[in-house]
Amino acid sequence: MPEIFFSGPEGRLEGRYYHSNTPNAPLALLLHPSPEHGGTMNNKITYTMFQLMKQRGFSVMRFNFRGVGKSQGVFDRGEGELSDAASALDWMQDLNPNAPYVWVGGFSFGAWIGMQLLMRRPEIEGFISVAPPANLYDFSFLAPCPSSGLIIHGEKDDVVSHEPVGKLVEKLHAQKGIEIDHRTVGGANHFFHDKIDDLMAHIHDHMNQAGSSGREIPVIIKKKKVA
């Protein structure tokens, strides 16, 4: 996957972008965990989600927040990273002006940034929030949450405690017209060691169900075997 560079608020940002073969495909933007703890766009969960969205027919991007890898700037504890994510979405939309809608996905810190982006961009139709750190960051901005989506975390997550996530889900469930699919991956820790396949199976299932409920979601594209 060739690297791409685009302009962010504090300089050049580094990313990886896949352009779907499907005409006017929807867009997906995937956000990595905290740079303070070594998070990059090559984080295994972020990378695997990228491959999943690619398989489903999306045009998809993952990128390094400011100060990570070849991205310029310095870590800004969330505010600047939200601006970086908005710049990444702008770049994709400029390239795909006829894309019908957007999904955003993030892991841990990236889930927090993704949910903030969701509040600011009405074209985001769905979200995938993996291990949202509701015990570490303030999610009160979700008032109200504008889109339905998936919140999923590990049963044995010792970084993101279950009670704050449960309270977040309860708050979102109370909103009319919003459906929150809350799932727990059995036996999984915060990084889903040996459980990433299970995590991806849940994400596929959520997106299949979202499609069956009338939300237009690309189906899995299976490659034909050549004899």
Number of C-alpha atoms within 10 A of each C-alpha: 7 7 9 13 17 16 16 24 15 15 14 18 25 23 22 18 19 19 17 18 11 11 12 15 20 23 26 26 27 27 33 28 25 19 21 11 8 10 21 21 24 17 15 16 24 24 18 16 26 26 14 18 26 22 17 17 23 28 26 26 26 26 28 26 35 26 19 20 16 14 21 19 17 14 16 13 12 17 11 19 24 20 18 24 26 20 17 26 20 16 16 21 16 11 11 17 10 12 18 14 18 24 23 27 27 26 29 25 27 30 27 28 29 28 24 19 18 23 16 11 13 12 13 21 18 22 25 25 27 27 29 28 23 22 15 14 11 10 18 11 10 15 11 14 22 20 20 19 23 21 22 21 28 25 17 18 18 12 15 20 20 20 11 16 21 14 12 18 17 13 15 20 17 12 14 9 10 15 17 18 16 17 17 17 18 14 13 20 19 18 21 22 13 11 16 17 13 14 24 15 13 17 22 18 12 18 24 17 14 19 14 11 10 8 13 15 20 17 14 15 10 8 7 6 5 4 3
